[in-house]
């Protein structure tokens, strides 16, 4: 029974997450109700609340795979101006930054729904925290505070800057290419991250 119950639970979660992603393609997240999700997923309302507190909780869970793809790019970011990942200085931007915006462009409708004006503050905070945790280990090895300890605030700063850039790019309709946008913001990202107190 436990195995069958676990399989049933996974199927229900998958159905509801898939339903939400389909619904996001048709309307803003704020306009999607629990009933919309359960109706599309063909599950009972009680089943929904066995797994999620509300639609925003479901959204955070449903987008985990997308977030993980985004994090795989941000975790490799280096903002110390080095060229550890290829000759980034020649390209004018970091390859991982370009990969990050390419991912956002590929899943533009989803990120617009989640990060736009009618998106979810809870999902945004969830993504921001995960980005910070992903970036922190690499930055910890590159940036240290004046006392020789890890400057944890740098990871939060970079994550906030990146998420703000993503939201702005989406708001403007993702003009240009991921490469061009990465090239445009890379110098500012490096300069602001390298700025240290006197």
C-alpha positions as CSV (number, residue, x, y, z in Angstrom):
1,X,0.0,0.0,0.0
2,X,2.7,2.6,0.8
3,X,4.3,2.0,-2.6
4,X,1.0,2.4,-4.4
5,X,0.1,5.4,-2.3
6,X,3.5,7.0,-3.2
7,X,3.0,6.4,-6.9
8,X,-0.5,7.8,-6.7
9,X,0.8,10.8,-4.9
10,X,3.5,11.4,-7.6
11,X,0.9,11.0,-10.3
12,X,-1.4,13.6,-8.7
13,X,1.5,16.1,-8.2
14,X,2.6,15.6,-11.7
15,X,-0.9,16.1,-13.1
16,X,-1.5,19.3,-11.0
17,X,1.9,20.8,-11.9
18,X,1.4,20.0,-15.6
19,X,-2.1,21.5,-15.4
20,X,-0.8,24.7,-13.9
21,X,1.9,25.1,-16.6
22,X,-0.7,24.7,-19.2
23,X,-3.0,27.2,-17.6
24,X,-0.2,29.7,-17.3
25,X,0.0,29.7,-21.1
26,X,-3.6,31.0,-21.2
27,X,-3.8,33.5,-18.3
28,X,-1.9,35.3,-15.6
29,X,-1.0,33.4,-12.4
30,X,-3.2,35.7,-10.3
31,X,-6.2,34.6,-12.4
32,X,-5.7,30.9,-11.8
33,X,-7.7,29.2,-9.0
34,X,-7.4,25.9,-7.2
35,X,-10.6,24.8,-9.0
36,X,-9.0,25.6,-12.4
37,X,-6.0,23.4,-11.5
38,X,-8.0,20.5,-10.1
39,X,-10.4,20.6,-13.0
40,X,-7.6,20.5,-15.6
41,X,-5.7,17.9,-13.7
42,X,-8.9,15.8,-13.0
43,X,-8.2,15.5,-9.3
44,X,-10.3,16.3,-6.2
45,X,-9.9,19.6,-4.4
46,X,-8.9,17.7,-1.2
47,X,-6.1,16.1,-3.2
48,X,-4.7,19.5,-4.0
49,X,-4.6,20.5,-0.4
50,X,-2.8,17.3,0.6
51,X,0.2,18.6,-1.4
52,X,0.0,22.4,-1.6
53,X,-1.3,25.3,0.4
54,X,-2.4,27.4,-2.6
55,X,-1.7,28.0,-6.3
56,X,1.5,30.0,-5.5
57,X,2.9,27.0,-3.6
58,X,2.0,24.8,-6.5
59,X,3.7,27.3,-8.9
60,X,7.0,27.2,-6.9
61,X,6.9,23.4,-7.0
62,X,5.9,23.2,-10.7
63,X,8.8,25.4,-11.7
64,X,11.5,23.6,-9.8
65,X,12.8,21.9,-12.9
66,X,12.9,25.2,-14.7
67,X,14.6,26.8,-11.8
68,X,17.2,24.1,-11.6
69,X,18.0,24.7,-15.3
70,X,18.4,28.4,-14.5
71,X,20.5,27.7,-11.5
72,X,22.8,25.4,-13.4
73,X,23.8,28.5,-15.4
74,X,24.0,31.0,-12.5
75,X,26.1,28.6,-10.3
76,X,29.0,28.9,-12.8
77,X,29.0,32.7,-12.8
78,X,32.2,34.4,-11.9
79,X,32.0,38.2,-11.3
80,X,35.6,38.8,-10.5
81,X,36.5,39.6,-14.1
82,X,38.5,36.5,-14.7
83,X,38.2,34.3,-17.8
84,X,38.0,31.0,-16.1
85,X,35.3,29.8,-18.4
86,X,36.7,30.3,-21.8
87,X,37.9,33.6,-23.1
88,X,34.9,35.7,-21.7
89,X,36.9,38.9,-22.1
90,X,37.0,38.4,-25.9
91,X,33.3,37.8,-26.1
92,X,32.4,40.7,-23.8
93,X,30.2,38.5,-21.6
94,X,30.4,35.4,-19.5
95,X,29.2,32.2,-21.2
96,X,27.1,31.3,-18.2
97,X,25.3,34.6,-18.3
98,X,24.4,34.1,-21.9
99,X,23.2,30.6,-21.1
100,X,21.0,32.0,-18.3
101,X,19.3,34.5,-20.6
102,X,19.0,31.8,-23.4
103,X,17.1,29.7,-20.9
104,X,14.8,32.5,-19.9
105,X,14.1,33.3,-23.6
106,X,13.3,29.6,-24.2
107,X,10.7,29.6,-21.4
108,X,9.6,33.2,-21.8
109,X,5.9,32.7,-21.3
110,X,6.4,30.9,-18.0
111,X,8.9,33.5,-16.6
112,X,6.7,36.4,-17.7
113,X,3.8,34.8,-15.8
114,X,5.9,34.2,-12.7
115,X,8.0,37.4,-12.6
116,X,5.6,39.9,-14.2
117,X,3.4,42.5,-12.5
118,X,0.7,39.8,-11.9
119,X,3.2,37.1,-10.8
120,X,3.9,35.6,-7.4
121,X,6.0,37.4,-4.8
122,X,6.4,34.0,-3.1
123,X,7.7,32.4,-6.3
124,X,10.1,35.3,-6.9
125,X,11.4,35.0,-3.3
126,X,11.8,31.3,-3.8
127,X,13.8,31.8,-7.0
128,X,15.9,34.6,-5.4
129,X,16.8,32.4,-2.4
130,X,17.8,29.4,-4.6
131,X,19.8,31.6,-6.9
132,X,21.7,33.1,-3.9
133,X,22.4,29.6,-2.5
134,X,23.6,28.5,-5.9
135,X,25.9,31.4,-6.5
136,X,27.3,31.7,-2.9
137,X,29.8,28.8,-3.0
138,X,31.6,30.2,-6.1
139,X,31.6,33.7,-4.9
140,X,32.8,32.6,-1.4
141,X,36.0,31.4,-3.0
142,X,36.5,34.6,-4.9
143,X,35.3,37.4,-2.6
144,X,36.3,37.9,1.0
145,X,35.5,40.6,3.4
146,X,38.1,42.9,5.1
147,X,38.4,40.5,8.0
148,X,39.2,37.5,5.8
149,X,35.7,35.9,6.1
150,X,33.2,35.1,3.5
151,X,31.2,38.0,2.1
152,X,27.8,36.3,2.0
153,X,26.1,39.5,1.0
154,X,27.8,39.5,-2.4
155,X,25.8,36.4,-3.5
156,X,22.5,38.1,-2.5
157,X,23.5,41.2,-4.3
158,X,24.4,39.4,-7.6
159,X,21.2,37.3,-7.4
160,X,19.1,40.4,-6.9
161,X,20.8,42.1,-9.8
162,X,20.4,39.1,-12.1
163,X,16.7,38.6,-11.2
164,X,16.1,42.3,-11.8
165,X,17.7,42.1,-15.2
166,X,15.7,39.1,-16.1
167,X,12.4,40.8,-15.1
168,X,13.3,44.0,-17.0
169,X,14.3,42.1,-20.1
170,X,11.0,40.1,-20.0
171,X,9.0,43.4,-19.5
172,X,10.6,44.9,-22.6
173,X,9.8,41.8,-24.7
174,X,13.3,40.2,-24.6
175,X,14.7,42.5,-27.3
176,X,17.8,41.4,-29.1
177,X,19.5,38.1,-28.4
178,X,20.6,36.5,-25.1
179,X,24.2,37.1,-26.2
180,X,23.7,40.8,-26.8
181,X,21.8,41.3,-23.5
182,X,24.5,39.4,-21.6
183,X,27.2,41.5,-23.2
184,X,25.3,44.7,-22.3
185,X,25.0,43.9,-18.6
186,X,28.2,42.0,-18.0
187,X,30.5,45.0,-17.4
188,X,28.0,46.6,-15.0
189,X,27.7,43.3,-13.1
190,X,31.4,42.9,-12.8
191,X,32.0,46.5,-11.8
192,X,29.4,46.7,-9.1
193,X,30.4,43.3,-7.7
194,X,34.1,44.3,-7.5
195,X,33.3,47.6,-5.8
196,X,34.7,47.2,-2.3
197,X,34.7,49.6,0.6
198,X,37.8,51.7,1.0
